[in-house]
Amino acid sequence: MKKTTFLIVGKHAVTEALKNPSRKVLKVFLNEDSKKTLNYENQNLNLLKNVQLFYKTKRELDRLCANEQISHQGLIAEIEHLEKKDIKDYIKNVENNKSTTLVALEDVTDPRNLGSIIRSAVSFNIDGIIVKERIFPAESKFLYKSASGCMEHINIFEVSNIKTSLIYLKKNDFWICGFDNNGEKDFSKHDWGGKNVLLFGSEGYGLKYQTSKNSDFLLKITINKKVDSLNISNSAAVVFHHLNNLKKQ
């Protein structure tokens, strides 16, 4: 069966897709300046060797992004999806890894937030992200642009039901750590030993009650009382950075 294709935009998103041997890049739309920059910044890699190139003016590239009004930086690519990864297969392969850290996102739908979370996850060595398949914007230009190339460097598990996945992970020795403004204690005071799932709720409403009941711990990020809450991508970055530093100790 023929795979569906879609467009991604931006220097980092397109460059990392071209570098990824598992990613099929069919076409690249560019201009002479962006080609020179790509080749200069990736010397000896010959990234454009087996790709169809279509030279476009800035106005023509703008038209390819007209619906989203997103900055393309002179590079747009048509790509195929990566092979979907199965959470159960992954867990079997890492069952002896005692420090695996996964992230589960419940009803997080904004592609910019998702892209930023993915970028932070790669930056701070998170092992994978679990999302709800039905609402994950897998072909969003904003997702790939915000992730800044990191879509090529993270395990993303699209599941039909977050709650069911959490139950499965608990049975496989993962601690479920939910994040909520009314959490029992600050996350930095938590004992982060073992395998963990960091569970974050939606941008507007946080964790659903039924989902939070599957958490072994409810944690919070202590912030200035003058501020109501952090954006979810900021919250995730704070937690990821802290856990990455703990691993170095």
C-alpha positions as protocol buffer text, in pm:
chain_id: "A"
residue {
  index: 1
  type: MET
  ca { x: 0 y: 0 z: 0 }
}
residue {
  index: 2
  type: LYS
  ca { x: 131 y: 343 z: -94 }
}
residue {
  index: 3
  type: LYS
  ca { x: 230 y: 556 z: 203 }
}
residue {
  index: 4
  type: THR
  ca { x: 79 y: 900 z: 247 }
}
residue {
  index: 5
  type: THR
  ca { x: 313 y: 1196 z: 209 }
}
residue {
  index: 6
  type: PHE
  ca { x: 307 y: 1545 z: 354 }
}
residue {
  index: 7
  type: LEU
  ca { x: 510 y: 1865 z: 363 }
}
residue {
  index: 8
  type: ILE
  ca { x: 745 y: 1988 z: 633 }
}
residue {
  index: 9
  type: VAL
  ca { x: 916 y: 2327 z: 641 }
}
residue {
  index: 10
  type: GLY
  ca { x: 1219 y: 2495 z: 793 }
}
residue {
  index: 11
  type: LYS
  ca { x: 1594 y: 2446 z: 782 }
}
residue {
  index: 12
  type: HIS
  ca { x: 1631 y: 2219 z: 1084 }
}
residue {
  index: 13
  type: ALA
  ca { x: 1324 y: 2004 z: 1015 }
}
residue {
  index: 14
  type: VAL
  ca { x: 1422 y: 1941 z: 653 }
}
residue {
  index: 15
  type: THR
  ca { x: 1794 y: 1894 z: 720 }
}
residue {
  index: 16
  type: GLU
  ca { x: 1741 y: 1636 z: 994 }
}
residue {
  index: 17
  type: ALA
  ca { x: 1487 y: 1450 z: 781 }
}
residue {
  index: 18
  type: LEU
  ca { x: 1746 y: 1430 z: 502 }
}
residue {
  index: 19
  type: LYS
  ca { x: 2004 y: 1297 z: 750 }
}
residue {
  index: 20
  type: ASN
  ca { x: 1773 y: 1027 z: 885 }
}
residue {
  index: 21
  type: PRO
  ca { x: 1829 y: 701 z: 691 }
}
residue {
  index: 22
  type: SER
  ca { x: 1489 y: 574 z: 810 }
}
residue {
  index: 23
  type: ARG
  ca { x: 1304 y: 873 z: 667 }
}
residue {
  index: 24
  type: LYS
  ca { x: 1196 y: 876 z: 302 }
}
residue {
  index: 25
  type: VAL
  ca { x: 1231 y: 1225 z: 156 }
}
residue {
  index: 26
  type: LEU
  ca { x: 1076 y: 1240 z: -190 }
}
residue {
  index: 27
  type: LYS
  ca { x: 1111 y: 1605 z: -290 }
}
residue {
  index: 28
  type: VAL
  ca { x: 1280 y: 1919 z: -169 }
}
residue {
  index: 29
  type: PHE
  ca { x: 1156 y: 2264 z: -271 }
}
residue {
  index: 30
  type: LEU
  ca { x: 1427 y: 2527 z: -231 }
}
residue {
  index: 31
  type: ASN
  ca { x: 1611 y: 2818 z: -386 }
}
residue {
  index: 32
  type: GLU
  ca { x: 1977 y: 2865 z: -472 }
}
residue {
  index: 33
  type: ASP
  ca { x: 2057 y: 3045 z: -146 }
}
residue {
  index: 34
  type: SER
  ca { x: 1902 y: 2779 z: 77 }
}
residue {
  index: 35
  type: LYS
  ca { x: 2079 y: 2506 z: -122 }
}
residue {
  index: 36
  type: LYS
  ca { x: 2416 y: 2677 z: -72 }
}
residue {
  index: 37
  type: THR
  ca { x: 2350 y: 2712 z: 301 }
}
residue {
  index: 38
  type: LEU
  ca { x: 2241 y: 2348 z: 333 }
}
residue {
  index: 39
  type: ASN
  ca { x: 2549 y: 2220 z: 151 }
}
residue {
  index: 40
  type: TYR
  ca { x: 2786 y: 2453 z: 340 }
}
residue {
  index: 41
  type: GLU
  ca { x: 2652 y: 2353 z: 684 }
}
residue {
  index: 42
  type: ASN
  ca { x: 2656 y: 1982 z: 595 }
}
residue {
  index: 43
  type: GLN
  ca { x: 2974 y: 1945 z: 395 }
}
residue {
  index: 44
  type: ASN
  ca { x: 3064 y: 1598 z: 266 }
}
residue {
  index: 45
  type: LEU
  ca { x: 2718 y: 1458 z: 348 }
}
residue {
  index: 46
  type: ASN
  ca { x: 2570 y: 1512 z: 2 }
}
residue {
  index: 47
  type: LEU
  ca { x: 2221 y: 1525 z: 152 }
}
residue {
  index: 48
  type: LEU
  ca { x: 2045 y: 1612 z: -174 }
}
residue {
  index: 49
  type: LYS
  ca { x: 2199 y: 1331 z: -381 }
}
residue {
  index: 50
  type: ASN
  ca { x: 1895 y: 1103 z: -416 }
}
residue {
  index: 51
  type: VAL
  ca { x: 1617 y: 1359 z: -382 }
}
residue {
  index: 52
  type: GLN
  ca { x: 1412 y: 1534 z: -646 }
}
residue {
  index: 53
  type: LEU
  ca { x: 1488 y: 1906 z: -632 }
}
residue {
  index: 54
  type: PHE
  ca { x: 1244 y: 2178 z: -732 }
}
residue {
  index: 55
  type: TYR
  ca { x: 1381 y: 2531 z: -745 }
}
residue {
  index: 56
  type: LYS
  ca { x: 1125 y: 2791 z: -640 }
}
residue {
  index: 57
  type: THR
  ca { x: 1111 y: 3164 z: -584 }
}
residue {
  index: 58
  type: LYS
  ca { x: 1036 y: 3291 z: -234 }
}
residue {
  index: 59
  type: ARG
  ca { x: 681 y: 3375 z: -344 }
}
residue {
  index: 60
  type: GLU
  ca { x: 630 y: 3020 z: -475 }
}
residue {
  index: 61
  type: LEU
  ca { x: 761 y: 2874 z: -149 }
}
residue {
  index: 62
  type: ASP
  ca { x: 531 y: 3110 z: 43 }
}
residue {
  index: 63
  type: ARG
  ca { x: 234 y: 2969 z: -150 }
}
residue {
  index: 64
  type: LEU
  ca { x: 317 y: 2616 z: -32 }
}
residue {
  index: 65
  type: CYS
  ca { x: 275 y: 2743 z: 325 }
}
residue {
  index: 66
  type: ALA
  ca { x: -9 y: 2985 z: 259 }
}
residue {
  index: 67
  type: ASN
  ca { x: -266 y: 2807 z: 477 }
}
residue {
  index: 68
  type: GLU
  ca { x: -40 y: 2804 z: 784 }
}
residue {
  index: 69
  type: GLN
  ca { x: 150 y: 3132 z: 730 }
}
residue {
  index: 70
  type: ILE
  ca { x: 466 y: 2968 z: 863 }
}
residue {
  index: 71
  type: SER
  ca { x: 826 y: 3068 z: 794 }
}
residue {
  index: 72
  type: HIS
  ca { x: 989 y: 2814 z: 559 }
}
residue {
  index: 73
  type: GLN
  ca { x: 1348 y: 2952 z: 562 }
}
residue {
  index: 74
  type: GLY
  ca { x: 1380 y: 2860 z: 196 }
}
residue {
  index: 75
  type: LEU
  ca { x: 1338 y: 2485 z: 253 }
}
residue {
  index: 76
  type: ILE
  ca { x: 1029 y: 2266 z: 217 }
}
residue {
  index: 77
  type: ALA
  ca { x: 1030 y: 1887 z: 182 }
}
residue {
  index: 78
  type: GLU
  ca { x: 775 y: 1622 z: 93 }
}
residue {
  index: 79
  type: ILE
  ca { x: 826 y: 1320 z: 318 }
}
residue {
  index: 80
  type: GLU
  ca { x: 672 y: 990 z: 419 }
}
residue {
  index: 81
  type: HIS
  ca { x: 585 y: 887 z: 773 }
}
residue {
  index: 82
  type: LEU
  ca { x: 836 y: 682 z: 967 }
}
residue {
  index: 83
  type: GLU
  ca { x: 735 y: 328 z: 1055 }
}
residue {
  index: 84
  type: LYS
  ca { x: 509 y: 338 z: 1359 }
}
residue {
  index: 85
  type: LYS
  ca { x: 665 y: 212 z: 1680 }
}
residue {
  index: 86
  type: ASP
  ca { x: 485 y: -28 z: 1912 }
}
residue {
  index: 87
  type: ILE
  ca { x: 508 y: 51 z: 2282 }
}
residue {
  index: 88
  type: LYS
  ca { x: 494 y: -318 z: 2382 }
}
residue {
  index: 89
  type: ASP
  ca { x: 779 y: -414 z: 2149 }
}
residue {
  index: 90
  type: TYR
  ca { x: 984 y: -127 z: 2285 }
}
residue {
  index: 91
  type: ILE
  ca { x: 925 y: -224 z: 2649 }
}
residue {
  index: 92
  type: LYS
  ca { x: 1034 y: -582 z: 2578 }
}
residue {
  index: 93
  type: ASN
  ca { x: 1360 y: -453 z: 2432 }
}
residue {
  index: 94
  type: VAL
  ca { x: 1440 y: -225 z: 2729 }
}
residue {
  index: 95
  type: GLU
  ca { x: 1306 y: -437 z: 3015 }
}
residue {
  index: 96
  type: ASN
  ca { x: 1655 y: -464 z: 3166 }
}
residue {
  index: 97
  type: ASN
  ca { x: 1713 y: -89 z: 3151 }
}
residue {
  index: 98
  type: LYS
  ca { x: 1638 y: 31 z: 3503 }
}
residue {
  index: 99
  type: SER
  ca { x: 1639 y: 402 z: 3421 }
}
residue {
  index: 100
  type: THR
  ca { x: 1407 y: 433 z: 3121 }
}
residue {
  index: 101
  type: THR
  ca { x: 1206 y: 757 z: 3122 }
}
residue {
  index: 102
  type: LEU
  ca { x: 897 y: 795 z: 2905 }
}
residue {
  index: 103
  type: VAL
  ca { x: 652 y: 1083 z: 2869 }
}
residue {
  index: 104
  type: ALA
  ca { x: 276 y: 1039 z: 2828 }
}
residue {
  index: 105
  type: LEU
  ca { x: 71 y: 1331 z: 2695 }
}
residue {
  index: 106
  type: GLU
  ca { x: -302 y: 1326 z: 2756 }
}
residue {
  index: 107
  type: ASP
  ca { x: -505 y: 1544 z: 2518 }
}
residue {
  index: 108
  type: VAL
  ca { x: -217 y: 1778 z: 2435 }
}
residue {
  index: 109
  type: THR
  ca { x: -320 y: 1896 z: 2089 }
}
residue {
  index: 110
  type: ASP
  ca { x: -141 y: 2221 z: 2003 }
}
residue {
  index: 111
  type: PRO
  ca { x: 129 y: 2127 z: 1748 }
}
residue {
  index: 112
  type: ARG
  ca { x: 359 y: 2407 z: 1863 }
}
residue {
  index: 113
  type: ASN
  ca { x: 347 y: 2282 z: 2222 }
}
residue {
  index: 114
  type: LEU
  ca { x: 398 y: 1924 z: 2108 }
}
residue {
  index: 115
  type: GLY
  ca { x: 693 y: 2024 z: 1892 }
}
residue {
  index: 116
  type: SER
  ca { x: 852 y: 2216 z: 2179 }
}
residue {
  index: 117
  type: ILE
  ca { x: 804 y: 1921 z: 2415 }
}
residue {
  index: 118
  type: ILE
  ca { x: 965 y: 1688 z: 2162 }
}
residue {
  index: 119
  type: ARG
  ca { x: 1258 y: 1926 z: 2118 }
}
residue {
  index: 120
  type: SER
  ca { x: 1310 y: 1941 z: 2495 }
}
residue {
  index: 121
  type: ALA
  ca { x: 1272 y: 1564 z: 2525 }
}
residue {
  index: 122
  type: VAL
  ca { x: 1554 y: 1504 z: 2278 }
}
residue {
  index: 123
  type: SER
  ca { x: 1768 y: 1777 z: 2436 }
}
residue {
  index: 124
  type: PHE
  ca { x: 1741 y: 1617 z: 2780 }
}
residue {
  index: 125
  type: ASN
  ca { x: 1757 y: 1249 z: 2682 }
}
residue {
  index: 126
  type: ILE
  ca { x: 1397 y: 1135 z: 2733 }
}
residue {
  index: 127
  type: ASP
  ca { x: 1355 y: 786 z: 2587 }
}
residue {
  index: 128
  type: GLY
  ca { x: 1013 y: 819 z: 2424 }
}
residue {
  index: 129
  type: ILE
  ca { x: 680 y: 1001 z: 2410 }
}
residue {
  index: 130
  type: ILE
  ca { x: 334 y: 841 z: 2423 }
}
residue {
  index: 131
  type: VAL
  ca { x: 53 y: 1029 z: 2248 }
}
residue {
  index: 132
  type: LYS
  ca { x: -309 y: 958 z: 2163 }
}
residue {
  index: 133
  type: GLU
  ca { x: -317 y: 851 z: 1799 }
}
residue {
  index: 134
  type: ARG
  ca { x: -656 y: 1003 z: 1720 }
}
residue {
  index: 135
  type: ILE
  ca { x: -557 y: 1359 z: 1811 }
}
residue {
  index: 136
  type: PHE
  ca { x: -183 y: 1364 z: 1739 }
}
residue {
  index: 137
  type: PRO
  ca { x: -119 y: 1615 z: 1454 }
}
residue {
  index: 138
  type: ALA
  ca { x: 131 y: 1387 z: 1283 }
}
residue {
  index: 139
  type: GLU
  ca { x: 143 y: 1586 z: 957 }
}
residue {
  index: 140
  type: SER
  ca { x: 149 y: 1937 z: 1101 }
}
residue {
  index: 141
  type: LYS
  ca { x: 407 y: 2178 z: 961 }
}
residue {
  index: 142
  type: PHE
  ca { x: 401 y: 2358 z: 1297 }
}
residue {
  index: 143
  type: LEU
  ca { x: 481 y: 2032 z: 1479 }
}
residue {
  index: 144
  type: TYR
  ca { x: 792 y: 1968 z: 1271 }
}
residue {
  index: 145
  type: LYS
  ca { x: 902 y: 2333 z: 1270 }
}
residue {
  index: 146
  type: SER
  ca { x: 867 y: 2366 z: 1650 }
}
residue {
  index: 147
  type: ALA
  ca { x: 1049 y: 2035 z: 1703 }
}
residue {
  index: 148
  type: SER
  ca { x: 1340 y: 2182 z: 1505 }
}
residue {
  index: 149
  type: GLY
  ca { x: 1453 y: 1851 z: 1355 }
}
residue {
  index: 150
  type: CYS
  ca { x: 1396 y: 1647 z: 1672 }
}
residue {
  index: 151
  type: MET
  ca { x: 1110 y: 1446 z: 1521 }
}
residue {
  index: 152
  type: GLU
  ca { x: 1390 y: 1237 z: 1368 }
}
residue {
  index: 153
  type: HIS
  ca { x: 1552 y: 1162 z: 1706 }
}
residue {
  index: 154
  type: ILE
  ca { x: 1278 y: 1044 z: 1943 }
}
residue {
  index: 155
  type: ASN
  ca { x: 1060 y: 737 z: 1987 }
}
residue {
  index: 156
  type: ILE
  ca { x: 698 y: 844 z: 1943 }
}
residue {
  index: 157
  type: PHE
  ca { x: 434 y: 588 z: 2037 }
}
residue {
  index: 158
  type: GLU
  ca { x: 88 y: 659 z: 1902 }
}
residue {
  index: 159
  type: VAL
  ca { x: -164 y: 465 z: 2111 }
}
residue {
  index: 160
  type: SER
  ca { x: -541 y: 436 z: 2100 }
}
residue {
  index: 161
  type: ASN
  ca { x: -587 y: 480 z: 2475 }
}
residue {
  index: 162
  type: ILE
  ca { x: -352 y: 653 z: 2721 }
}
residue {
  index: 163
  type: LYS
  ca { x: -512 y: 493 z: 3027 }
}
residue {
  index: 164
  type: THR
  ca { x: -470 y: 140 z: 2888 }
}
residue {
  index: 165
  type: SER
  ca { x: -105 y: 213 z: 2806 }
}
residue {
  index: 166
  type: LEU
  ca { x: -41 y: 339 z: 3159 }
}
residue {
  index: 167
  type: ILE
  ca { x: -189 y: 23 z: 3308 }
}
residue {
  index: 168
  type: TYR
  ca { x: 37 y: -186 z: 3083 }
}
residue {
  index: 169
  type: LEU
  ca { x: 343 y: 16 z: 3183 }
}
residue {
  index: 170
  type: LYS
  ca { x: 263 y: -18 z: 3554 }
}
residue {
  index: 171
  type: LYS
  ca { x: 254 y: -395 z: 3509 }
}
residue {
  index: 172
  type: ASN
  ca { x: 602 y: -367 z: 3358 }
}
residue {
  index: 173
  type: ASP
  ca { x: 755 y: -194 z: 3659 }
}
residue {
  index: 174
  type: PHE
  ca { x: 714 y: 168 z: 3557 }
}
residue {
  index: 175
  type: TRP
  ca { x: 619 y: 432 z: 3812 }
}
residue {
  index: 176
  type: ILE
  ca { x: 349 y: 668 z: 3680 }
}
residue {
  index: 177
  type: CYS
  ca { x: 426 y: 1023 z: 3789 }
}
residue {
  index: 178
  type: GLY
  ca { x: 141 y: 1261 z: 3711 }
}
residue {
  index: 179
  type: PHE
  ca { x: 193 y: 1638 z: 3708 }
}
residue {
  index: 180
  type: ASP
  ca { x: -78 y: 1859 z: 3852 }
}
residue {
  index: 181
  type: ASN
  ca { x: -93 y: 2205 z: 4007 }
}
residue {
  index: 182
  type: ASN
  ca { x: -241 y: 2041 z: 4317 }
}
residue {
  index: 183
  type: GLY
  ca { x: 22 y: 1769 z: 4336 }
}
residue {
  index: 184
  type: GLU
  ca { x: 125 y: 1624 z: 4671 }
}
residue {
  index: 185
  type: LYS
  ca { x: 484 y: 1749 z: 4660 }
}
residue {
  index: 186
  type: ASP
  ca { x: 732 y: 1932 z: 4443 }
}
residue {
  index: 187
  type: PHE
  ca { x: 881 y: 1707 z: 4175 }
}
residue {
  index: 188
  type: SER
  ca { x: 1237 y: 1800 z: 4272 }
}
residue {
  index: 189
  type: LYS
  ca { x: 1184 y: 1639 z: 4615 }
}
residue {
  index: 190
  type: HIS
  ca { x: 1070 y: 1309 z: 4461 }
}
residue {
  index: 191
  type: ASP
  ca { x: 1287 y: 995 z: 4461 }
}
residue {
  index: 192
  type: TRP
  ca { x: 1341 y: 938 z: 4089 }
}
residue {
  index: 193
  type: GLY
  ca { x: 1480 y: 586 z: 4105 }
}
residue {
  index: 194
  type: GLY
  ca { x: 1365 y: 313 z: 3867 }
}
residue {
  index: 195
  type: LYS
  ca { x: 1168 y: 340 z: 3543 }
}
residue {
  index: 196
  type: ASN
  ca { x: 929 y: 632 z: 3516 }
}
residue {
  index: 197
  type: VAL
  ca { x: 646 y: 769 z: 3303 }
}
residue {
  index: 198
  type: LEU
  ca { x: 601 y: 1147 z: 3324 }
}
residue {
  index: 199
  type: LEU
  ca { x: 229 y: 1210 z: 3272 }
}
residue {
  index: 200
  type: PHE
  ca { x: 110 y: 1554 z: 3159 }
}
residue {
  index: 201
  type: GLY
  ca { x: -248 y: 1665 z: 3094 }
}
residue {
  index: 202
  type: SER
  ca { x: -402 y: 1899 z: 2839 }
}
residue {
  index: 203
  type: GLU
  ca { x: -306 y: 2264 z: 2800 }
}
residue {
  index: 204
  type: GLY
  ca { x: -637 y: 2391 z: 2936 }
}
residue {
  index: 205
  type: TYR
  ca { x: -760 y: 2142 z: 3196 }
}
residue {
  index: 206
  type: GLY
  ca { x: -462 y: 1938 z: 3308 }
}
residue {
  index: 207
  type: LEU
  ca { x: -500 y: 1570 z: 3390 }
}
residue {
  index: 208
  type: LYS
  ca { x: -839 y: 1407 z: 3377 }
}
residue {
  index: 209
  type: TYR
  ca { x: -951 y: 1267 z: 3712 }
}
residue {
  index: 210
  type: GLN
  ca { x: -972 y: 911 z: 3581 }
}
residue {
  index: 211
  type: THR
  ca { x: -623 y: 935 z: 3436 }
}
residue {
  index: 212
  type: SER
  ca { x: -475 y: 1086 z: 3750 }
}
residue {
  index: 213
  type: LYS
  ca { x: -610 y: 787 z: 3945 }
}
residue {
  index: 214
  type: ASN
  ca { x: -363 y: 572 z: 3751 }
}
residue {
  index: 215
  type: SER
  ca { x: -73 y: 778 z: 3884 }
}
residue {
  index: 216
  type: ASP
  ca { x: 146 y: 634 z: 4156 }
}
residue {
  index: 217
  type: PHE
  ca { x: 247 y: 989 z: 4248 }
}
residue {
  index: 218
  type: LEU
  ca { x: 96 y: 1332 z: 4185 }
}
residue {
  index: 219
  type: LEU
  ca { x: 369 y: 1595 z: 4164 }
}
residue {
  index: 220
  type: LYS
  ca { x: 379 y: 1969 z: 4110 }
}
residue {
  index: 221
  type: ILE
  ca { x: 626 y: 2231 z: 3995 }
}
residue {
  index: 222
  type: THR
  ca { x: 656 y: 2501 z: 4259 }
}
residue {
  index: 223
  type: ILE
  ca { x: 644 y: 2848 z: 4100 }
}
residue {
  index: 224
  type: ASN
  ca { x: 593 y: 3206 z: 4209 }
}
residue {
  index: 225
  type: LYS
  ca { x: 242 y: 3247 z: 4354 }
}
residue {
  index: 226
  type: LYS
  ca { x: 188 y: 3551 z: 4132 }
}
residue {
  index: 227
  type: VAL
  ca { x: 183 y: 3314 z: 3833 }
}
residue {
  index: 228
  type: ASP
  ca { x: -114 y: 3083 z: 3783 }
}
residue {
  index: 229
  type: SER
  ca { x: 68 y: 2812 z: 3588 }
}
residue {
  index: 230
  type: LEU
  ca { x: 337 y: 2736 z: 3332 }
}
residue {
  index: 231
  type: ASN
  ca { x: 275 y: 2653 z: 2970 }
}
residue {
  index: 232
  type: ILE
  ca { x: 290 y: 2274 z: 2931 }
}
residue {
  index: 233
  type: SER
  ca { x: 598 y: 2284 z: 2710 }
}
residue {
  index: 234
  type: ASN
  ca { x: 778 y: 2498 z: 2971 }
}
residue {
  index: 235
  type: SER
  ca { x: 668 y: 2263 z: 3250 }
}
residue {
  index: 236
  type: ALA
  ca { x: 796 y: 1963 z: 3059 }
}
residue {
  index: 237
  type: ALA
  ca { x: 1131 y: 2129 z: 2987 }
}
residue {
  index: 238
  type: VAL
  ca { x: 1183 y: 2211 z: 3357 }
}
residue {
  index: 239
  type: VAL
  ca { x: 1119 y: 1848 z: 3456 }
}
residue {
  index: 240
  type: PHE
  ca { x: 1326 y: 1698 z: 3173 }
}
residue {
  index: 241
  type: HIS
  ca { x: 1624 y: 1919 z: 3257 }
}
residue {
  index: 242
  type: HIS
  ca { x: 1610 y: 1825 z: 3625 }
}
residue {
  index: 243
  type: LEU
  ca { x: 1595 y: 1450 z: 3554 }
}
residue {
  index: 244
  type: ASN
  ca { x: 1876 y: 1472 z: 3301 }
}
residue {
  index: 245
  type: ASN
  ca { x: 2097 y: 1639 z: 3562 }
}
residue {
  index: 246
  type: LEU
  ca { x: 2014 y: 1365 z: 3814 }
}
residue {
  index: 247
  type: LYS
  ca { x: 2130 y: 1099 z: 3568 }
}
residue {
  index: 248
  type: LYS
  ca { x: 2468 y: 1271 z: 3544 }
}
residue {
  index: 249
  type: GLN
  ca { x: 2525 y: 1254 z: 3918 }
}
